[in-house]
Amino acid sequence: MTRCCLSWLAVSPVDCRLLIYIHGFNSSALSFKAGLLREFMTDLGYAQHYVCPELPHRPAAAMQLLRELVQQHDPRAVTLVGSSLGGYYATWLSEHLGSRTVLVNPAVRPYELLAPWIGPQKNLYTGANYDFTATHIDELRALEVDAVTPSRYLLITATGDEVLDYRAGVKRYAGCEQIIVRGSDHGLGDFAGYLDRVVSFWQAGRV
């Protein structure tokens, strides 16, 4: 069964103003940023509008889950918050379904970044073991989009990211609203300082 921070089944299709957090590679709905955003939305009285699914490790399965989740509602009223690999997934959803997205240190070409990781893996939060294979890489490559629609994105990227070159994200999402954080790290440990901006981006996109 898919685990969510808050059950998306509790939000009726009519009340479709969702904020969906999409975690990254070997991460989880239990991650630091997912928890911060959940608590922030709860404090604001928006708990029923926040969703964070536990994604399968296979990209095709993760995308099927996310696509079905978004399409339960009006995609134009859904805002995604994609972290790292989650940003790559969110980009596909935004371009194919019309949702809006906050990108947090997004992976631009994860099929290249993760190629050296082929082999046994363990999820950092759930402890689940699995094999990361060439099939995973092929499924990631299949989710590439040719171009992005700048008005649909807010990029938050850190120059101190030790995993990704932040300049790749700046270039990929040129023309989008961008917040470049000086220093910090891949996990964006100071994410709490940007929660207001994330929520205001969500609110601006509600229909």
Summary of the structure (lengths in Angstrom):
residues: 207
radius of gyration: 15.7
end to end distance: 30.5
largest distance: 43.9
contacts: 684
relative contact order: 0.16
helix: 42%
strand: 18%
